[in-house]
Amino acid sequence: MENKVSWHKVLNSREELAEGRVKTVTVSHKGICLTHFEGKISALDNRCPHQGGPLGEGSIENGLLRCPWHGWDFHPCTGKPPGGYDDGVEVFEVKEEHDGIYVGVPEEEEHKKTISDIMVETMVNWGVTKVFGMVGHSNLGFADAMKRQEQKGKLEFFGVRHEGAAAFAVSAYGKLTGKPAACFTIAGPGATNLYTGMWDAKVDRAPFMALTGQVATQVVGTGNFQEVDLVQAFNTAAEFNHRVQRDSRHAELMSLAVKHAILKRDISHLTFPDEVQEIEAMENAKPLGPEDRITGLDIAPPQAAVDKALSLIKNSKRPLIIMGHGARAHKKAVVKFAEDLNAPVVTTFKGKGLIADSHPLGCGVLGRSGTPIASWFMNESDLLIVFGASFSNHTGITSKKPTIQVDFDPMALSKFHKVDAAVWGEISRTLKIFEAGLKGYPEFPDQRKEVAERWAIWRKEKEKRLGETSETGLSSIAVFDAMNKLSPKNAVMCVDVGNNAYSFGRYFEPEEHDFLMSGYLGSIGFALPAAMGAWAAVGNSRPVVAVAGDGGLCQYLAEITTLVKYNMPVKVIVLNNFELGKISKEQRAAELDVWQTSLSNPNFAEYAVSCGAWGKRVSQASELEAAMKELFQQEGCGLLEVITDVSLI
């Protein structure tokens, strides 16, 4: 039985297509080449039968329609090539009505599920519902499957301007939520652009899904256009790394990819050869989900480690608690434990904000980006109790104090030096066991008064620094002092790399904030795309703020247009000192000349306005608070540019 013909209007009149011209139209997802030749409007299949070239982009020369890709000729009305060859193109019926020109094509068959449909539905069932990336020629079948899920309201896709930004957004989403989002690219350069963001997620232990298109399998190994062996290329970064084959167990493969990302807190990568994506799924193929496929992680520590830790705690008079990023999901439990011990709490830079600076036991950030309060209490302590921290050089946790380390990852325990009690266990579960073991034990000395005294000393010092002025620009402390007063108290703060980050860690006083940064990788350019990932996680339930230097912001500056397109009300604050100031500082510290660190910048505020966002530039201290207040009052995205002095950090 022949398919019914469906008629579609393609021109309002024949005058819309001049004699001797051609054009492409799409009807019922079918590409049609319209031709106007010798007074007749004709409709041909738009795909050249040889390489798939778009005939509607060709031209009529010497009475023949020429393919724009390889020059093969067809008759503009019959679709037949000269010379009696049998490689012509299909022709469709055309009729002219009073209101325009119509083309008749067979009615579309009902969509049949593809391999991509099964894999996307499985991914969504596992909770991966946010995707950042770019649609292109080698991922169209998978993109079409995601479109169907988006139309059902089960998935959100954010088209970015650079795949590197997609990777940072996905990394930030994983850091904030502990769950994976996905980034999506074409083969070749689209996929390789993910590499930096993938490593950022990997070293900071954030779950991450990478989905890449791939050239058709039949041309692999021939040096085909955009051919890169992506499984081999991502082998060092991805914990789970596979090519999807025609006969793969597709739902199981996607399930394992998501499961690895969640449980390993690592990178999963699947690459999809072009020809596999639109293959019809087997009749019995069903998407899968996580039901009874993933275990709880609330493991208890070994008793010997608990006993050793409790002995150290009971013999301590001045314990100090250190929280790293790995304690993010357990911050309330850790703070309660600190209150029970009357112990001050400091954080690593990546853990900034896990306890408010206004808390009577909160002492700010430890290390190079930190406060003298935090370093004071580490020096004065007689025991360090460390939760979810990695002991990086940047943090500078001393190895000369008795130390208890609690972490879910046994490889993180005693990683850089031996600790006195290495406790492998889920943090909240471990704390319950600690609390039970300390029940009835005499109250620990209260250090709150000393915390308040150290804060008073530090705030007095900050007041002095606030008085430092310059004709060149504002001081960093002035910017963060204004942010302390005006920024929303529950915002997600995304910070870049550079002097702006050091000043942020030192001067900004968190309340109910969450903080996202490129920790171990320390990659410049993180803040703006990270804010996109953060917004995908929290939506409009919380404000999202990106804090960047001029060097970092320029790396992904075009993503301002992404904020505008998807109505992401992200607020960007850029400290513009026309220099890679941190690098200049490092050159001086190495007793070298300052070289090639100056920058030629646009007017960032005007650029934001040109993209459709709100923008304002401030160069005077007297203008700062009013402008920042205006920024945070904007309903949509906005950018505040502050001209700063590179020497006042």
C-alpha positions as CSV (number, residue, x, y, z in Angstrom):
1,M,0.0,0.0,0.0
2,E,1.5,3.3,-1.1
3,N,1.9,6.1,1.5
4,K,-0.6,8.9,1.3
5,V,0.7,12.2,-0.1
6,S,0.9,15.2,2.2
7,W,0.8,18.6,0.5
8,H,2.9,21.5,1.8
9,K,3.0,25.2,0.7
10,V,6.6,26.1,-0.3
11,L,6.1,29.4,-2.2
12,N,3.6,32.2,-2.0
13,S,3.9,32.6,-5.8
14,R,6.2,31.5,-8.6
15,E,7.7,35.0,-8.6
16,E,9.5,34.2,-5.3
17,L,11.9,31.9,-7.2
18,A,13.3,33.6,-10.3
19,E,13.7,31.8,-13.6
20,G,16.9,29.8,-13.7
21,R,17.3,29.7,-9.9
22,V,17.1,27.0,-7.2
23,K,16.5,26.9,-3.5
24,T,16.2,24.5,-0.6
25,V,13.0,24.0,1.4
26,T,12.1,21.5,4.1
27,V,8.7,19.8,4.3
28,S,7.8,17.0,6.8
29,H,11.5,16.8,7.6
30,K,12.3,16.1,3.9
31,G,14.8,18.3,2.1
32,I,13.5,19.5,-1.2
33,C,15.3,21.3,-4.0
34,L,13.0,23.7,-5.8
35,T,13.9,24.7,-9.3
36,H,12.4,27.2,-11.8
37,F,13.4,26.2,-15.3
38,E,11.8,27.1,-18.6
39,G,8.7,28.5,-16.8
40,K,8.2,25.4,-14.7
41,I,8.5,25.0,-10.9
42,S,9.8,21.5,-10.0
43,A,10.7,19.7,-6.8
44,L,13.6,17.3,-6.5
45,D,15.1,15.4,-3.6
46,N,17.7,17.7,-2.2
47,R,20.3,15.0,-1.6
48,C,22.7,14.3,-4.4
49,P,22.9,10.4,-4.6
50,H,26.7,10.4,-4.5
51,Q,27.9,12.4,-1.4
52,G,24.6,13.8,-0.2
53,G,25.4,17.3,-1.4
54,P,22.5,19.8,-1.1
55,L,21.3,20.4,-4.6
56,G,19.3,23.4,-3.5
57,E,22.6,25.2,-3.0
58,G,23.7,24.4,-6.5
59,S,23.0,26.3,-9.7
60,I,21.5,25.8,-13.2
61,E,24.2,26.1,-15.8
62,N,23.7,25.3,-19.5
63,G,20.3,23.9,-18.8
64,L,21.5,21.5,-16.1
65,L,21.3,21.6,-12.3
66,R,24.9,21.2,-10.9
67,C,25.6,19.7,-7.5
68,P,27.6,22.2,-5.5
69,W,29.9,19.5,-3.9
70,H,31.3,17.5,-6.9
71,G,29.8,19.0,-10.0
72,W,27.5,16.2,-11.1
73,D,24.6,17.4,-13.4
74,F,20.9,16.6,-13.3
75,H,18.0,17.9,-15.3
76,P,16.2,20.6,-13.3
77,C,12.8,19.2,-13.9
78,T,13.2,15.4,-14.3
79,G,16.1,14.9,-11.9
80,K,17.8,12.6,-14.5
81,P,21.5,13.0,-15.3
82,P,22.7,13.4,-18.9
83,G,24.2,10.4,-20.7
84,G,21.6,7.8,-19.7
85,Y,23.1,7.2,-16.2
86,D,20.8,5.7,-13.6
87,D,21.8,7.8,-10.6
88,G,19.1,10.4,-10.8
89,V,17.2,12.0,-8.0
90,E,13.6,11.5,-7.0
91,V,11.1,14.1,-8.2
92,F,8.0,15.1,-6.3
93,E,4.6,16.3,-7.5
94,V,4.0,20.1,-7.7
95,K,0.8,22.0,-8.0
96,E,0.0,25.7,-8.2
97,E,-3.0,27.0,-6.3
98,H,-4.4,30.5,-6.1
99,D,-2.5,31.1,-2.9
100,G,0.9,29.6,-3.8
101,I,3.0,26.6,-4.9
102,Y,2.5,23.3,-3.1
103,V,4.7,20.1,-3.1
104,G,3.4,16.7,-2.4
105,V,5.5,14.3,-0.4
106,P,4.6,10.9,1.2
107,E,3.2,11.3,4.7
108,E,5.8,10.7,7.4
109,E,5.7,7.3,9.1
110,E,5.4,7.2,12.8
111,H,8.8,7.6,14.4
112,K,10.4,4.3,15.3
113,K,12.7,4.2,18.3
114,T,16.4,4.4,17.5
115,I,19.5,3.3,19.4
116,S,19.9,7.0,20.4
117,D,16.3,7.1,21.7
118,I,17.0,4.1,24.0
119,M,20.3,5.6,25.3
120,V,18.9,9.1,25.9
121,E,15.8,7.7,27.7
122,T,18.1,5.6,29.9
123,M,20.3,8.6,30.6
124,V,17.2,10.6,31.6
125,N,15.9,7.8,33.8
126,W,19.3,7.9,35.7
127,G,18.7,11.6,36.4
128,V,21.0,13.1,33.7
129,T,18.6,15.8,32.5
130,K,20.9,18.8,31.8
131,V,23.1,18.8,28.7
132,F,25.5,21.6,27.5
133,G,27.0,21.5,24.0
134,M,26.8,22.1,20.3
135,V,24.8,20.2,17.7
136,G,26.7,19.4,14.5
137,H,27.0,17.1,11.5
138,S,28.4,14.0,13.3
139,N,25.9,14.0,16.3
140,L,22.6,14.8,14.6
141,G,20.9,11.4,15.3
142,F,21.6,11.6,19.0
143,A,20.6,15.3,19.1
144,D,17.3,14.4,17.5
145,A,16.7,11.8,20.3
146,M,17.5,14.5,22.9
147,K,15.1,16.8,21.2
148,R,12.2,14.3,21.7
149,Q,13.0,14.1,25.4
150,E,13.2,17.9,25.7
151,Q,9.8,18.2,24.0
152,K,8.4,15.9,26.7
153,G,9.8,18.2,29.4
154,K,12.3,15.6,30.6
155,L,15.6,17.1,29.5
156,E,17.1,20.6,29.1
157,F,19.7,21.4,26.4
158,F,21.8,24.5,26.5
159,G,23.6,25.4,23.3
160,V,26.9,27.0,24.0
161,R,29.4,29.0,22.0
162,H,32.4,26.9,22.8
163,E,32.6,23.3,23.9
164,G,35.2,24.2,26.5
165,A,32.5,26.2,28.3
166,A,30.2,23.2,28.1
167,A,32.8,21.1,29.9
168,F,33.3,23.7,32.7
169,A,29.5,24.1,33.1
170,V,29.2,20.3,33.5
171,S,32.1,20.2,35.9
172,A,30.5,23.0,38.1
173,Y,27.2,21.2,38.0
174,G,28.8,18.0,39.3
175,K,30.7,19.9,42.0
176,L,27.6,21.6,43.3
177,T,25.1,18.7,43.2
178,G,27.2,15.6,43.3
179,K,25.3,14.4,40.3
180,P,26.4,14.4,36.6
181,A,25.2,16.6,33.8
182,A,26.4,15.9,30.2
183,C,28.3,17.8,27.6
184,F,27.7,17.0,23.9
185,T,29.9,17.6,20.9
186,I,30.6,16.6,17.4
187,A,33.7,14.5,16.4
188,G,37.2,15.9,16.1
189,P,37.7,19.5,17.3
190,G,34.4,19.7,19.1
191,A,35.3,16.7,21.3
192,T,38.9,17.7,21.9
193,N,37.7,21.1,23.1
194,L,36.2,19.3,26.2
195,Y,39.6,18.2,27.5
196,T,40.4,21.0,29.9
197,G,37.0,20.9,31.6
198,M,37.1,17.1,31.8
199,W,40.3,17.3,33.7
200,D,39.0,20.0,35.9
201,A,36.1,17.7,36.9
202,K,38.4,14.7,37.2
203,V,40.9,16.2,39.6
204,D,38.2,17.8,41.7
205,R,36.2,14.5,41.9
206,A,33.1,15.8,40.1
207,P,30.8,13.3,38.3
208,F,30.8,14.2,34.5
209,M,29.3,12.8,31.3
210,A,30.8,13.4,27.9
211,L,28.8,12.4,24.8
212,T,30.6,12.9,21.5
213,G,29.7,12.3,17.9
214,Q,32.1,10.3,15.7
215,V,32.8,9.9,12.0
216,A,31.2,6.9,10.3
217,T,32.9,3.7,11.2
218,Q,33.6,2.8,7.5
219,V,36.0,5.7,7.1
220,V,37.8,5.3,10.4
221,G,41.5,4.9,9.8
222,T,41.5,6.6,6.4
223,G,42.3,10.1,7.6
224,N,38.7,11.2,7.1
225,F,37.7,14.8,7.8
226,Q,37.6,15.5,11.6
227,E,38.6,11.9,12.4
228,V,40.1,11.6,15.8
229,D,40.3,8.3,17.8
230,L,38.3,9.7,20.7
231,V,38.4,6.6,22.9
232,Q,42.2,6.7,22.7
233,A,42.3,10.5,23.1
234,F,40.2,10.4,26.3
235,N,41.8,7.3,27.7
236,T,43.8,9.2,30.3
237,A,40.9,11.4,31.5
238,A,37.9,9.1,31.4
239,E,37.2,6.4,34.0
240,F,34.6,4.8,31.7
241,N,35.4,5.3,28.0
242,H,33.7,3.4,25.1
243,R,32.6,3.5,21.5
244,V,28.9,2.7,21.0
245,Q,28.6,-0.1,18.4
246,R,25.7,-1.3,16.3
247,D,25.3,-4.4,18.5
248,S,26.2,-3.0,21.9
249,R,23.8,-3.5,24.8
250,H,22.8,0.1,24.5
251,A,20.7,0.7,27.6
252,E,23.2,-1.2,29.7
253,L,26.1,0.7,28.3
254,M,24.5,4.1,29.1
255,S,23.6,2.8,32.6
256,L,27.1,1.8,33.3
257,A,28.4,5.2,32.1
258,V,26.2,7.1,34.5
259,K,26.8,4.7,37.3
260,H,30.6,5.1,36.9
261,A,30.3,8.9,36.9
262,I,28.2,8.9,40.1
263,L,30.0,6.2,42.2
264,K,33.5,7.0,41.1
265,R,32.9,10.7,41.0
266,D,34.8,10.7,37.7
267,I,34.5,11.0,33.9
268,S,32.4,8.8,31.7
269,H,32.7,9.2,27.9
270,L,30.6,7.6,25.2
271,T,31.3,8.3,21.5
272,F,28.7,7.6,18.9
273,P,29.6,6.7,15.3
274,D,27.5,8.7,12.9
275,E,25.8,5.7,11.2
276,V,24.9,4.0,14.6
277,Q,22.9,6.9,16.0
278,E,19.8,6.5,13.8
279,I,19.7,2.7,13.5
280,E,16.2,1.4,14.6
281,A,16.4,-0.2,18.0
282,M,15.7,-3.9,18.5
283,E,12.0,-4.6,19.0
284,N,12.6,-5.7,22.6
285,A,15.0,-2.9,23.5
286,K,13.9,-1.0,26.6
287,P,15.5,1.9,28.4
288,L,16.8,1.2,31.9
289,G,16.9,3.1,35.2
290,P,18.8,3.1,38.5
291,E,16.3,1.0,40.5
292,D,18.3,-1.5,42.5
293,R,21.3,-0.7,40.4
294,I,23.2,1.6,42.8
295,T,24.2,1.0,46.4
296,G,24.1,3.4,49.4
297,L,27.4,4.9,50.3
298,D,26.9,5.4,54.0
299,I,29.7,3.1,55.0
300,A,31.0,2.9,58.5
301,P,34.7,3.1,59.3
302,P,36.8,0.2,60.7
303,Q,36.6,0.1,64.5
304,A,40.3,0.3,65.0
305,A,40.5,3.6,63.2
306,V,37.5,4.9,65.2
307,D,39.2,3.9,68.5
308,K,42.4,5.6,67.5
309,A,40.6,8.8,66.5
310,L,38.6,8.9,69.7
311,S,41.7,8.5,71.8
312,L,43.3,11.5,70.0
313,I,40.2,13.6,70.5
314,K,39.8,12.8,74.2
315,N,43.5,13.8,74.8
316,S,43.1,17.1,73.0
317,K,42.5,20.5,74.6
318,R,42.6,22.7,71.4
319,P,41.2,20.6,68.5
320,L,40.8,22.3,65.1
321,I,38.3,21.1,62.5
322,I,39.3,21.5,58.8
323,M,36.6,21.0,56.1
324,G,37.4,20.5,52.5
325,H,35.2,20.3,49.4
326,G,34.6,16.6,50.0
327,A,32.6,17.5,53.1
328,R,30.1,19.6,51.2
329,A,27.3,17.2,51.6
330,H,27.9,16.8,55.3
331,K,28.6,20.4,56.4
332,K,25.7,20.5,58.8
333,A,26.9,17.4,60.6
334,V,30.5,18.6,60.7
335,V,29.4,22.0,62.2
336,K,27.3,20.3,64.8
337,F,30.3,18.1,65.7
338,A,32.4,21.3,66.0
339,E,29.8,22.8,68.3
340,D,29.9,19.7,70.5
341,L,33.7,20.0,70.8
342,N,33.7,23.8,71.0
343,A,36.3,23.6,68.2
344,P,37.1,26.3,65.7
345,V,36.4,25.4,62.0
346,V,38.5,26.4,59.0
347,T,38.0,25.4,55.4
348,T,40.2,24.8,52.4
349,F,39.7,27.3,49.6
350,K,37.5,24.8,47.7
351,G,35.5,24.3,50.9
352,K,35.0,28.1,51.4
353,G,31.5,28.8,52.8
354,L,30.9,25.3,54.3
355,I,30.6,27.3,57.6
356,A,29.6,30.9,57.7
357,D,32.2,33.4,58.7
358,S,29.6,34.8,61.1
359,H,29.3,31.5,63.0
360,P,31.0,31.8,66.4
361,L,33.4,29.0,65.5
362,G,34.0,30.0,61.8
363,C,37.5,31.1,61.0
364,G,37.6,31.4,57.3
365,V,39.9,29.9,54.7
366,L,43.2,28.2,55.4
367,G,46.2,28.6,53.2
368,R,47.4,31.0,50.5
369,S,44.0,32.4,49.7
370,G,43.0,32.5,53.4
371,T,42.8,34.6,56.5
372,P,45.3,35.0,59.4
373,I,42.5,33.7,61.7
374,A,42.7,30.3,60.1
375,S,46.4,30.0,60.2
376,W,46.5,31.2,63.8
377,F,44.2,28.4,65.0
378,M,46.1,25.8,63.0
379,N,49.4,26.9,64.6
380,E,47.8,27.0,68.1
381,S,45.9,23.7,67.9
382,D,47.0,20.4,69.4
383,L,44.9,18.3,67.0
384,L,43.7,18.6,63.5
385,I,40.4,16.8,62.5
386,V,40.2,16.9,58.7
387,F,37.1,16.1,56.8
388,G,37.1,15.7,53.0
389,A,40.3,17.7,52.3
390,S,43.1,16.7,50.0
391,F,46.1,18.3,51.8
392,S,47.2,20.3,48.8
393,N,50.1,22.7,49.0
394,H,47.8,25.6,48.4
395,T,45.9,24.8,51.6
396,G,49.1,24.2,53.6
397,I,47.7,21.8,56.3
398,T,50.7,21.2,58.5
399,S,52.1,17.7,58.9
400,K,53.6,18.6,62.3
401,K,50.4,18.4,64.3
402,P,48.6,15.2,65.4
403,T,46.0,14.6,62.6
404,I,42.7,12.7,62.2
405,Q,41.7,12.4,58.5
406,V,38.2,11.2,57.5
407,D,37.4,10.6,53.9
408,F,35.1,8.4,51.7
409,D,38.1,7.6,49.4
410,P,40.7,5.3,50.9
411,M,43.3,6.5,48.4
412,A,43.0,10.0,49.8
413,L,43.9,8.9,53.3
414,S,47.6,9.7,54.2
415,K,48.1,10.6,50.5
416,F,50.9,13.1,50.9
417,H,52.2,12.2,54.4
418,K,51.3,9.8,57.2
419,V,48.5,10.9,59.4
420,D,47.9,9.6,63.0
421,A,44.4,8.3,62.4
422,A,43.2,7.6,58.9
423,V,39.5,7.0,59.0
424,W,37.8,5.5,55.9
425,G,34.1,6.1,56.0
426,E,31.2,8.2,54.9
427,I,31.5,11.5,56.9
428,S,28.0,11.7,58.4
429,R,28.0,8.1,59.4
430,T,31.5,8.4,60.9
431,L,30.4,11.5,62.9
432,K,27.5,9.6,64.5
433,I,30.0,7.0,65.6
434,F,32.4,9.7,67.0
435,E,29.5,11.3,68.8
436,A,28.4,8.1,70.4
437,G,32.0,7.4,71.5
438,L,32.3,10.8,73.1
439,K,29.0,10.7,74.9
440,G,29.4,11.5,78.6
441,Y,33.0,12.8,78.0
442,P,33.8,16.1,79.8
443,E,33.1,19.3,77.9
444,F,36.0,20.6,75.8
445,P,37.4,24.1,76.4
446,D,35.4,26.8,74.6
447,Q,37.4,28.6,72.0
448,R,34.7,31.0,70.9
449,K,36.0,34.0,72.7
450,E,39.4,33.6,71.1
451,V,37.7,33.2,67.7
452,A,36.0,36.6,68.2
453,E,39.2,38.2,69.3
454,R,41.1,37.0,66.2
455,W,38.2,38.3,63.9
456,A,38.4,41.7,65.6
457,I,42.1,41.9,64.8
458,W,41.6,40.8,61.2
459,R,38.7,43.2,60.6
460,K,40.8,46.1,62.0
461,E,43.5,45.1,59.5
462,K,40.9,45.0,56.7
463,E,39.8,48.5,57.6
464,K,43.3,49.8,57.1
465,R,43.6,48.1,53.7
466,L,40.2,49.6,52.7
467,G,41.8,53.0,53.1
468,E,44.5,52.3,50.5
469,T,43.5,54.1,47.3
470,S,44.9,54.7,43.9
471,E,44.3,56.9,40.8
472,T,44.7,53.8,38.7
473,G,41.7,51.9,40.0
474,L,39.9,50.5,43.0
475,S,41.4,48.0,45.4
476,S,40.2,44.4,45.4
477,I,39.2,44.7,49.1
478,A,36.9,47.5,48.2
479,V,35.1,45.3,45.7
480,F,34.7,42.4,48.1
481,D,33.7,44.7,51.0
482,A,30.9,45.9,48.8
483,M,30.0,42.3,47.9
484,N,29.9,41.5,51.6
485,K,27.3,44.2,52.1
486,L,25.2,43.7,49.0
487,S,25.5,40.2,47.4
488,P,22.6,37.8,48.2
489,K,23.3,35.8,51.3
490,N,22.4,32.5,49.7
491,A,24.1,32.9,46.3
492,V,26.1,30.3,44.5
493,M,29.5,32.1,43.9
494,C,31.6,30.9,41.0
495,V,35.2,32.3,41.1
496,D,37.9,32.3,38.5
497,V,41.7,31.9,38.8
498,G,44.1,34.7,39.5
499,N,44.6,37.5,41.9
500,N,40.8,38.0,42.0
501,A,40.5,34.5,43.5
502,Y,43.1,35.1,46.1
503,S,41.4,38.3,47.2
504,F,38.0,36.6,47.1
505,G,39.2,33.9,49.4
506,R,40.7,36.4,51.8
507,Y,38.1,39.1,51.9
508,F,34.7,37.8,51.1
509,E,32.8,36.6,54.2
510,P,30.3,33.8,53.3
511,E,26.9,33.3,54.9
512,E,24.7,30.7,53.3
513,H,26.8,30.7,50.1
514,D,28.1,27.8,48.0
515,F,31.4,28.3,46.2
516,L,32.6,26.7,43.0
517,M,36.1,27.0,41.6
518,S,38.7,25.2,39.5
519,G,40.6,23.7,42.4
520,Y,43.4,21.3,41.6
521,L,43.6,22.1,37.9
522,G,43.4,25.8,38.6
523,S,42.2,26.6,35.1
524,I,41.6,30.3,34.1
525,G,38.2,31.0,32.5
526,F,36.2,28.8,34.9
527,A,33.8,31.4,36.5
528,L,31.4,32.3,33.7
529,P,30.7,28.8,32.3
530,A,30.6,27.5,35.8
531,A,27.9,30.0,36.6
532,M,25.9,28.5,33.7
533,G,26.3,25.0,35.2
534,A,25.3,26.3,38.6
535,W,22.2,28.0,37.2
536,A,21.2,24.7,35.5
537,A,21.4,23.1,38.9
538,V,19.5,25.6,41.0
539,G,17.4,27.5,38.4
540,N,15.8,30.6,39.8
541,S,15.7,29.2,43.4
542,R,19.0,30.8,44.3
543,P,21.0,33.7,42.8
544,V,24.2,32.8,40.9
545,V,27.2,35.1,40.8
546,A,30.4,34.8,38.7
547,V,33.5,36.7,39.9
548,A,36.3,36.9,37.4
549,G,39.4,38.8,36.4
550,D,39.8,40.3,33.0
551,G,42.1,37.5,31.8
552,G,39.7,34.8,32.8
553,L,36.5,36.4,31.6
554,C,37.9,36.9,28.1
555,Q,38.5,33.2,27.6
556,Y,34.7,32.5,27.3
557,L,33.4,36.0,26.9
558,A,31.0,35.0,24.2
559,E,29.0,32.9,26.7
560,I,27.3,36.1,27.8
561,T,25.1,35.5,24.8
562,T,24.3,32.0,26.2
563,L,23.1,33.7,29.4
564,V,20.9,36.0,27.4
565,K,19.5,33.2,25.1
566,Y,18.4,31.0,28.0
567,N,17.4,33.7,30.4
568,M,20.0,32.8,33.0
569,P,19.9,35.7,35.5
570,V,23.6,35.3,36.3
571,K,25.4,38.3,37.7
572,V,29.0,38.7,36.6
573,I,31.5,40.9,38.4
574,V,34.8,41.4,36.6
575,L,37.8,43.0,38.2
576,N,39.6,44.7,35.2
577,N,43.2,45.7,35.9
578,F,44.4,45.2,32.2
579,E,46.9,42.7,33.4
580,L,47.5,39.0,34.2
581,G,48.4,40.3,37.7
582,K,49.0,36.9,39.3
583,I,51.6,36.0,36.6
584,S,53.3,39.4,37.0
585,K,53.5,38.7,40.8
586,E,55.0,35.3,40.1
587,Q,57.6,36.7,37.7
588,R,58.7,39.2,40.4
589,A,58.8,36.4,43.1
590,A,61.1,34.4,40.8
591,E,63.2,37.6,40.4
592,L,62.5,37.8,36.7
593,D,61.3,40.7,34.6
594,V,57.6,41.2,34.2
595,W,56.9,40.2,30.6
596,Q,53.9,39.7,28.4
597,T,51.3,40.1,31.1
598,S,49.6,43.3,30.0
599,L,46.2,43.0,28.4
600,S,44.2,45.0,25.8
601,N,40.6,44.7,27.0
602,P,37.2,45.7,25.6
603,N,34.8,47.7,27.6
604,F,33.2,44.7,29.2
605,A,30.1,46.5,30.3
606,E,29.4,47.8,26.7
607,Y,30.1,44.3,25.4
608,A,27.5,42.8,27.8
609,V,24.9,45.4,26.6
610,S,25.7,44.6,23.0
611,C,24.8,40.9,23.8
612,G,21.5,41.9,25.3
613,A,22.5,41.9,29.0
614,W,22.7,44.7,31.5
615,G,26.1,46.3,31.9
616,K,27.9,49.1,33.8
617,R,31.5,50.1,34.3
618,V,32.8,51.6,37.6
619,S,36.1,53.4,38.0
620,Q,35.5,55.4,41.2
621,A,35.0,54.1,44.7
622,S,32.1,56.5,45.2
623,E,30.2,54.7,42.4
624,L,30.8,51.1,43.5
625,E,28.0,50.3,46.0
626,A,25.3,52.0,44.0
627,A,26.3,50.2,40.8
628,M,26.6,46.8,42.6
629,K,23.1,47.3,44.2
630,E,21.8,48.0,40.7
631,L,23.4,44.9,39.4
632,F,21.8,42.7,42.0
633,Q,18.4,44.3,41.3
634,Q,18.4,43.2,37.7
635,E,15.9,40.5,36.8
636,G,18.0,39.1,34.0
637,C,21.8,38.6,33.5
638,G,24.1,41.6,34.1
639,L,27.8,42.5,34.2
640,L,29.5,44.9,36.5
641,E,33.0,45.9,35.4
642,V,35.2,47.4,38.1
643,I,38.5,49.1,37.1
644,T,41.0,48.0,39.7
645,D,44.6,48.6,40.6
646,V,46.7,45.4,40.1
647,S,48.9,46.3,43.1
648,L,46.0,46.6,45.6
649,I,45.0,43.0,46.1
